[in-house]
Amino acid sequence: MSQALEAWPEAPAPERPKPSRDLRRPRGETITNTSRNTVGFREYFKYKELFVNLTLRELRSKYKRSVIGWGWSMINPLANMLIYMVVFSVLLKVHPPVGIPSRLNSYALMYLSAMLPFTMWQASIMESMGAMLGNQNLIQKTWFPRELIPGATVASKVISHLIEMALLVIVVVAVGNWRALELLPGILAVIAVITVFALGMSLLFSVANVFWRDIQHFSNILFFIWMFLTPVVYPYYVIGGGINGSPANGVGVLQPPRMVHLLGHAFSLGSLFKINPMTDAILTMQSLMYSGSLPGVTHTVLFAPSAAPMPTGYTCSATTKGVACLLASNVSWFDVGYFVVWAFALFAIGLWVFRKFSARLPEEL
């Protein structure tokens, strides 16, 4: 009997089901909604549908239940333009500079060619901070690259900006600056670099605002001051010298650069303002859009004989028709390179800081 029991076969242990291929965890990958803080750039393509949906949601919600809708994207800058035109052109008697060689002489076009890209850059950063707080439920419930949230906000602002700039190009060409069409690739390249700069600062400010909510309130003051440290609402000649008015109409004069003295040395105020990388970005856009000229180009400008004496620092000579002066563009290729380096360096810093702290976002929100 004992031998029979010993010979009885044991019941086989139940076989554990193998995980399906879809549920298997890739080697080295942790499935969680909080612990991952970095992804490879190729992995971003896996979330392209989410990025598109976030961008479309930003675009649709901006003017939701608005009668005018997308018209507000042009009404706001036009209203600001009228206010600054009254202040600077009427009250302060600031003449818009003539565009060389476009011959444009319009404060409105000078202002819009600077304000539209500056507003896109500023709004991208400001709204990215609010987007992180507005998407806290999505961040806390599932894992995805958190960079997509500020990235989608910046993308929505770029789309709106491209529509506005397309309308501005049509107006500029209609009033006589057909060179804007030839320089359209350069205009798009400047927009692309400003976008990189905006994305870098959006990553930096948005993650900082999650930990310190005062950042969003402080940024209102910061960007208001930043706008006046950039030649957006006033011509560059006010600080850096150049053409004041239109020489062709007999009312143009050559403005000397404004100098400041620091540590026993004299500096041009325009050179100090160019430490701000957005100054070079705005001057480059105005050179392409308003003046119809590439950066670093030198032009000969003829002033009327009755014009004010030419200031020192310019190469001028008297002719039978007036005074001919050799004037360089307000922005050089070195200035363009300076802004490009700033944009990509800040993007790298912003991405590094964002990735470092992104794992703590769900608990902080």
C-alpha positions as a printed Julia matrix, in Angstrom:
365×3 Matrix{Float64}:
   0.0     0.0     0.0
   2.8     2.37    0.88
   4.51    1.5    -2.32
   1.34    2.3    -4.27
   1.09    5.69   -2.61
   4.7     6.45   -3.37
   4.13    5.61   -7.01
   1.14    7.92   -7.31
   2.19   10.86   -9.53
   2.16   14.3    -8.0
  -0.17   16.9    -9.51
   1.76   19.2   -11.78
   2.27   22.75  -10.52
   0.07   25.26  -12.38
   2.0    26.93  -15.14
   2.33   30.7   -14.72
   1.01   32.52  -17.75
   3.63   34.37  -19.72
   3.05   38.09  -20.03
   1.86   39.14  -23.4
   4.24   41.03  -25.62
   2.32   44.29  -25.17
   2.57   44.12  -21.35
   6.21   43.19  -21.13
   8.39   45.96  -19.76
  11.3    46.9   -21.97
  14.66   46.23  -20.44
  15.82   49.13  -18.29
  12.43   50.94  -18.41
  10.45   51.78  -15.29
   6.69   52.01  -15.69
   5.53   54.79  -13.39
   4.07   58.24  -13.65
   6.61   59.99  -11.44
  10.07   58.45  -11.5
  11.06   59.03  -15.11
  12.48   62.46  -15.87
  14.29   61.99  -19.16
  13.51   60.56  -22.55
  15.52   60.33  -25.72
  14.71   62.71  -28.53
  13.54   59.78  -30.68
  11.02   58.84  -28.01
   9.27   62.18  -28.41
   7.88   60.91  -31.72
   5.86   58.3   -29.81
   3.92   61.13  -28.21
   3.42   63.23  -31.34
  -0.34   62.63  -31.29
  -0.54   63.89  -27.7
   1.53   66.92  -28.65
  -0.78   67.73  -31.57
  -3.87   67.36  -29.38
  -2.4    69.63  -26.69
  -1.53   72.24  -29.31
  -5.0    72.12  -30.88
  -6.59   72.42  -27.45
  -4.54   75.55  -26.77
  -5.63   77.05  -30.09
  -9.3    76.19  -29.65
  -9.56   77.35  -26.04
  -7.87   80.7   -26.61
 -10.88   82.37  -28.26
 -13.6    79.93  -27.19
 -17.07   81.51  -27.07
 -15.68   84.73  -28.51
 -17.66   86.58  -31.17
 -14.6    88.07  -32.87
 -12.48   84.96  -32.33
  -9.12   85.03  -34.09
  -9.68   88.7   -34.87
  -8.44   89.49  -31.37
  -4.97   88.33  -32.4
  -4.73   91.44  -34.57
  -6.99   93.81  -32.61
  -4.76   93.7   -29.52
  -1.49   94.67  -31.29
  -3.32   97.29  -33.37
  -4.79   98.86  -30.23
  -1.35   98.94  -28.6
   0.09  100.42  -31.78
  -2.41  103.32  -31.68
  -1.6   104.04  -28.04
   2.18  104.09  -28.56
   1.79  106.06  -31.8
  -0.01  108.81  -29.9
   2.56  108.8   -27.1
   5.73  108.67  -29.2
   4.76  110.21  -32.54
   2.27  112.88  -31.41
   3.27  113.79  -27.86
   7.02  113.09  -27.87
   7.5   113.99  -31.57
   9.53  110.85  -32.29
   9.76  110.37  -36.07
   9.93  106.86  -37.5
  13.19  106.15  -39.32
  13.09  105.66  -43.07
  13.73  102.11  -44.21
  16.85  101.72  -46.38
  16.38  100.67  -49.18
  12.62  100.06  -48.78
  11.91  103.79  -48.22
   9.14  102.91  -45.79
   8.47  105.7   -43.32
   5.7   104.43  -41.07
   5.64  104.15  -37.29
   2.88  101.53  -37.52
   4.9    99.16  -39.72
   8.07   99.73  -37.72
   6.18   98.96  -34.51
   4.34   95.87  -35.78
   7.47   94.3   -37.28
   9.0    94.43  -33.79
   5.99   93.97  -31.52
   4.53   90.85  -33.16
   7.64   88.65  -32.63
   8.25   90.12  -29.17
   4.65   89.43  -28.14
   4.89   85.85  -29.43
   8.05   85.31  -27.38
   6.61   86.89  -24.24
   3.19   85.21  -24.46
   4.81   81.8   -24.98
   6.68   82.09  -21.68
   3.81   83.62  -19.7
   1.17   81.11  -20.81
   3.51   78.13  -20.41
   3.6    78.8   -16.68
  -0.18   78.71  -16.47
  -0.35   75.61  -18.68
   1.65   73.56  -16.19
  -0.8    74.41  -13.42
  -3.82   73.94  -15.67
  -2.74   70.4   -16.63
  -2.01   69.15  -13.11
  -4.64   66.38  -13.34
  -3.05   65.03  -16.51
   0.43   65.19  -14.96
  -0.64   63.4   -11.79
  -2.58   60.58  -13.47
  -0.25   59.35  -16.2
   3.31   59.57  -17.36
   4.38   61.35  -20.52
   7.21   63.73  -21.31
   6.23   66.82  -19.33
   8.1    68.99  -21.83
   5.18   68.53  -24.2
   3.0    70.91  -22.17
   5.15   74.07  -22.52
   6.13   72.87  -26.0
   2.47   72.74  -27.08
   1.87   76.24  -25.68
   4.82   77.62  -27.63
   3.66   75.8   -30.78
   0.19   77.36  -30.52
   1.73   80.82  -30.18
   3.96   80.23  -33.2
   0.96   79.23  -35.33
  -0.91   82.39  -34.32
   2.24   84.44  -34.96
   2.7    83.03  -38.46
  -0.84   84.09  -39.35
  -0.21   87.6   -38.05
   3.14   87.9   -39.82
   1.6    86.68  -43.08
  -0.91   89.55  -42.92
   1.88   92.0   -42.1
   3.97   90.8   -45.06
   0.99   91.39  -47.36
   0.6    94.94  -46.03
   4.34   95.68  -46.27
   4.5    94.44  -49.87
   1.34   96.39  -50.74
   2.87   99.7   -49.57
   6.06   99.21  -51.56
   8.54   96.94  -49.79
   8.48   94.05  -52.26
  11.91   92.96  -50.97
  10.1    91.4   -48.01
   9.13   88.54  -50.33
  12.76   87.97  -51.3
  13.8    88.01  -47.65
  10.96   85.71  -46.55
  13.33   82.75  -45.84
  15.34   85.0   -43.52
  12.16   86.14  -41.77
  11.13   82.51  -41.17
  14.64   81.71  -39.91
  14.46   84.54  -37.36
  11.04   83.31  -36.22
  12.51   79.81  -35.78
  15.37   81.08  -33.6
  12.98   83.21  -31.52
  10.88   80.05  -31.07
  13.9    78.15  -29.75
  14.63   81.02  -27.37
  10.99   81.1   -26.23
  10.93   77.34  -25.69
  14.07   77.43  -23.57
  12.71   80.17  -21.33
   9.28   78.49  -21.2
  10.83   75.27  -19.91
  12.82   77.2   -17.32
  10.03   79.48  -16.1
   7.25   76.86  -16.17
   9.08   74.37  -13.94
  10.25   77.15  -11.62
   6.68   78.43  -11.26
   5.53   75.03   -9.99
   7.9    75.29   -7.01
   7.69   79.06   -6.49
   4.33   80.51   -7.53
   5.63   84.06   -7.15
   7.49   83.59  -10.44
   4.31   84.12  -12.45
   3.54   87.4   -10.7
   7.13   88.6   -10.86
   7.32   87.8   -14.57
   4.65   90.41  -15.36
   6.97   93.12  -14.07
  10.04   91.51  -15.63
   8.66   91.37  -19.18
   7.21   94.87  -18.97
  10.68   96.21  -18.15
  12.22   93.89  -20.76
  10.01   95.4   -23.47
  11.32   98.91  -22.8
  14.9    97.59  -22.74
  14.25   96.39  -26.31
  13.65   98.88  -29.17
  10.07   97.81  -29.79
   7.91  100.87  -29.15
  10.66  103.39  -29.98
  13.16  103.53  -32.89
  16.68  102.28  -32.34
  18.23  105.66  -33.23
  16.89  107.02  -29.92
  19.58  105.03  -28.1
  22.05  103.9   -30.76
  22.0   106.7   -33.31
  20.96  106.62  -36.95
  18.47  108.2   -39.29
  15.75  110.29  -37.67
  12.96  110.88  -40.15
  13.16  110.73  -43.94
  16.07  112.41  -45.8
  14.11  112.19  -49.06
  11.47  114.55  -47.63
  14.06  117.0   -46.33
  13.19  116.32  -42.68
  15.69  113.57  -42.0
  18.73  114.13  -39.81
  21.49  111.86  -38.57
  21.07  111.24  -34.88
  24.27  110.72  -32.84
  24.41  107.69  -30.54
  23.58  108.39  -26.93
  26.6   107.84  -24.7
  26.83  106.78  -21.08
  29.89  106.79  -18.82
  30.64  103.75  -16.7
  33.82  103.12  -14.71
  35.61  105.93  -16.48
  34.73  104.66  -19.98
  32.2   105.97  -22.51
  29.78  103.44  -23.99
  27.06  103.76  -26.57
  23.67  103.16  -25.0
  22.75  101.14  -28.07
  25.71   98.8   -27.46
  24.6    98.26  -23.86
  21.05   97.51  -24.98
  22.45   94.89  -27.36
  23.57   92.84  -24.39
  19.88   91.95  -24.34
  19.6    89.2   -27.01
  16.04   90.21  -27.9
  17.39   93.57  -29.11
  19.34   91.78  -31.84
  16.32   89.61  -32.67
  14.02   92.61  -33.05
  16.55   94.65  -35.05
  17.11   91.69  -37.37
  13.37   91.34  -37.96
  13.01   95.08  -38.6
  15.95   94.99  -41.0
  14.31   92.23  -43.04
  10.67   93.26  -42.78
  10.78   97.07  -42.53
  14.06   98.13  -44.16
  14.17   95.31  -46.71
  17.87   94.69  -46.1
  20.09   91.91  -44.82
  22.05   92.47  -41.58
  25.5    94.02  -41.92
  24.76   95.84  -45.19
  26.11   99.39  -45.66
  24.12  102.02  -47.57
  24.9   105.53  -48.82
  22.21  108.0   -47.73
  21.87  111.49  -49.19
  20.81  114.26  -46.82
  19.54  117.67  -47.89
  22.06  120.57  -47.78
  19.91  122.26  -45.16
  20.14  119.27  -42.84
  21.69  119.67  -39.43
  25.49  119.29  -39.18
  26.53  115.66  -39.42
  27.58  114.22  -36.05
  31.01  112.73  -35.57
  31.51  109.02  -36.0
  29.97  108.83  -39.48
  31.69  108.9   -42.85
  30.09  111.81  -44.74
  31.07  113.93  -47.74
  29.55  117.0   -49.37
  28.16  116.65  -52.91
  26.32  118.96  -55.28
  23.01  117.42  -54.24
  23.62  117.38  -50.51
  25.59  115.47  -47.9
  26.22  111.78  -48.59
  26.81  109.57  -45.54
  27.82  105.93  -45.34
  25.54  104.18  -42.85
  25.72  100.58  -41.68
  22.72   98.47  -40.7
  21.58   98.62  -37.09
  22.38   94.91  -36.72
  25.46   93.02  -37.91
  26.0    89.33  -38.59
  27.92   89.16  -35.31
  24.78   90.4   -33.53
  22.74   87.72  -35.29
  25.2    85.04  -34.21
  25.13   86.39  -30.65
  21.35   85.95  -30.52
  21.49   82.45  -32.06
  24.04   81.33  -29.45
  21.88   82.76  -26.67
  18.77   81.01  -28.0
  20.26   77.52  -28.25
  22.27   77.84  -25.04
  19.19   78.85  -23.07
  17.2    76.06  -24.7
  19.81   73.52  -23.53
  19.8    74.99  -20.0
  16.01   75.1   -19.83
  15.68   71.5   -21.03
  18.27   70.29  -18.52
  16.62   72.08  -15.59
  13.14   70.93  -16.63
  14.21   67.3   -16.93
  16.0    67.44  -13.59
  12.91   68.52  -11.68
  10.13   66.99  -13.81
   9.95   63.82  -11.63
   8.84   65.98   -8.67
   6.09   67.79  -10.59
   3.16   65.46   -9.65
   3.76   65.8    -5.9
   4.43   69.54   -6.08
   1.26   70.18   -8.09
